[in-house]
Amino acid sequence: MWPEALLAMALATLPAGAAAGAASAAPEPRFLALGDSYTIGEGVAPEGRWPVQLATRLRERGIAIGEPRLIATTGWTTDELEAGIDAAAAREPIPTDHALVSLLIGVNNQYRGRPLAEYEQQFSALLERAIGFAGGDPARVLVLAIPDWGVTPFAIQSGRDRAQIAAQLDAFNAAARRITEARGARFVDIAPVSRERGGEAAMLAEDGLHPSAALYALWAEAALPEAEAVLRR
């Protein structure tokens, strides 16, 4: 017997409402999150990651969204994220129909002293890939600013020039914003709140460097209006 016939027989045995629901059920809209430690949530439980918190808040507002697929690893630079996407796609194909794609990358470029011009070129390529994963719709891509890790206890203890860290990250973020907005994607500037609150004990993971779930919650709140706007279109 053909699969279509088996499905028809199965639906015929269900109550009318249940059969209609089974026939019309659709998968939840997809959410892809690309990045580094700030996306994978180094030092926090999975539910504390900012993309997971964003998905939870969207559902609380009655907006359907699937659990985010994360392609992110602590320490990744832009070129390492590019390679990581390729590796992830080889293991499991990455669909091109995501309702939402996020991109947060670059802190490790700055930390390692990589040049801004290199970041701009590689970030642009990553943004194009993100747009491709969003079905070619740049409005479905959220780019988050890089937070200033120079306000953390880790940075203070490292002895590095915190003013220089701030200036370099401001330059990276200005480039990311310019490239993002020129392409028609959405830029979410979480840098100010991270700079203001990121040194507080409650906003830090145990390592004194990475954000806690509390700071990630502020990022999710900042991203929520943009995500809601695109998903309600």
Residue pairs with C-beta under 8 A, 6 or more apart in sequence:
11 19
11 22
11 23
12 19
14 22
27 66
28 64
28 65
28 66
29 64
29 65
29 66
29 98
29 99
29 100
29 231
30 66
30 69
30 95
30 97
30 98
30 99
30 100
31 51
31 55
31 65
31 66
31 67
31 68
31 69
31 98
31 99
31 100
31 101
31 102
32 68
32 69
32 71
32 94
32 98
32 100
32 101
32 102
32 130
32 133
32 134
33 39
33 51
33 68
33 69
33 70
33 71
33 72
33 101
33 102
34 71
34 72
34 81
34 85
34 101
34 102
34 103
34 104
34 105
34 126
34 130
35 70
35 71
35 72
35 76
35 81
35 102
35 103
35 104
35 105
36 72
36 73
36 74
36 75
36 76
36 77
36 81
36 104
36 105
36 107
36 108
37 72
37 73
37 74
37 75
37 76
37 107
37 210
38 50
38 72
38 104
38 107
38 144
38 146
38 147
38 210
38 211
39 49
39 50
39 51
39 70
39 72
39 102
39 104
40 49
40 70
40 72
40 73
40 74
41 48
41 49
41 50
41 52
41 210
41 213
41 216
42 74
42 205
42 207
42 210
43 205
43 206
43 207
43 210
43 212
44 205
44 210
44 211
44 212
44 213
44 216
45 213
46 52
47 53
47 56
47 213
48 212
48 213
48 216
49 70
49 216
50 216
50 217
50 219
50 220
50 223
51 68
51 70
51 102
51 220
52 67
52 68
53 213
53 216
53 217
53 219
53 220
54 68
54 102
54 220
54 223
54 224
54 227
55 65
55 66
55 67
55 68
57 220
57 221
57 224
58 65
58 224
58 227
58 228
58 231
59 65
61 228
63 228
63 231
63 232
65 99
65 100
65 231
68 102
69 94
71 81
71 84
71 85
71 88
71 94
72 81
72 84
73 80
73 84
75 108
76 84
76 105
76 108
77 105
77 106
77 108
77 109
77 112
77 114
78 105
78 106
78 109
78 118
78 119
78 122
78 123
78 126
79 122
80 108
81 105
81 126
82 122
82 125
82 126
82 129
85 94
85 126
85 129
88 94
94 133
95 133
96 132
96 133
96 134
96 135
96 136
97 135
98 133
98 134
98 135
98 140
99 134
99 140
99 230
99 231
100 134
100 140
100 142
100 227
100 230
100 231
101 130
101 131
101 133
101 134
101 140
101 141
101 142
102 141
102 142
102 143
102 144
102 223
103 126
103 127
103 130
103 141
103 142
103 143
103 144
104 143
104 144
104 145
104 146
105 123
105 126
105 146
106 119
106 123
106 146
106 172
106 176
107 146
107 147
107 149
107 169
109 118
109 119
109 122
109 172
110 119
110 146
110 165
110 168
110 169
110 172
111 149
116 168
116 171
116 172
116 175
119 172
119 175
120 175
120 179
123 175
123 176
123 179
124 179
127 141
127 143
127 179
127 180
127 183
127 185
128 183
130 141
130 185
131 137
131 138
131 140
131 141
131 183
131 185
134 140
134 141
138 183
138 184
138 185
139 184
139 185
139 186
139 230
139 233
140 230
141 180
141 185
141 186
142 185
142 186
142 188
142 223
142 226
142 227
143 176
143 177
143 180
143 185
143 186
143 187
143 188
144 188
144 190
144 219
144 223
145 173
145 176
145 177
145 187
145 188
145 189
145 190
145 191
146 169
146 172
146 173
146 176
146 191
147 169
147 190
147 191
147 194
147 195
147 198
147 211
148 165
148 166
148 169
148 191
148 194
148 195
148 198
149 155
149 165
149 169
149 198
149 209
150 160
150 162
150 163
150 165
150 166
150 169
151 162
151 194
151 195
151 198
151 199
152 198
152 199
152 204
152 208
152 209
153 199
153 204
153 208
153 209
154 207
154 208
154 209
155 162
155 165
155 209
156 162
157 208
166 195
169 191
170 191
173 189
173 191
176 187
177 187
177 189
180 186
180 187
181 187
186 226
186 230
188 219
188 222
188 223
188 226
189 222
190 218
190 219
190 222
190 223
193 218
193 219
193 222
194 211
194 215
194 218
194 219
197 203
197 215
197 218
198 204
198 211
198 215
202 212
202 214
203 211
203 212
203 214
203 215
204 210
204 211
204 212
204 215
205 211
205 212
211 219
